[in-house]
C-alpha cells in the first residue's frame, strides 16, 4: 500500500516528467517547424541547421541533467535515498 509520502513523491515526479516532455516536444518539433523562418547564415551554415543540430542536443543534455538533479533532491526530501541491501 502506498503511503501519502509515496503518492506525493510520484505526483511531483510525474509533473516534472510532463513539463520536461513538453520542452522536449517543443524543441524537437518546434525548431524544425519554424526552421524556414530562421533563414540566414551562421558561421557559414544555415542557422536553422545549426540550431537543429547543436542547440537541440544542448537542450536534451540539459533536460537529462535537470531531471537527475531534481530526482536526487526529491529522493532526499521524501526519504527515498536510503539504499537497502
FENNORPE-V90471 format. One line per field, one symbol per residue. phi: phi as a letter, one per 40 degrees, with the letter a starting at -180 (. if undefined). burial: I if it has 16 or more other ideal C-beta (glycine too) atoms within 10 Angstrom, else O. A space follows every 10 residues. Layout:
# FENNORPE-V90471
phi->???
burial->???
This chain:
# FENNORPE-V90471
phi->.cccccccdc cccccccccc cccdcccccc ccccccccca cbfgbcdccc cccbcccccc cccccccccc cccccccbgc cccbc
burial->OOOOOOOOIO OOIOOOOOOI OOOOOOIOOO IOOOOOOOOO OOOOOOIIOO IIOOOIOOIO OOIOOOOOOO IOOIOOOIOO OOOOO
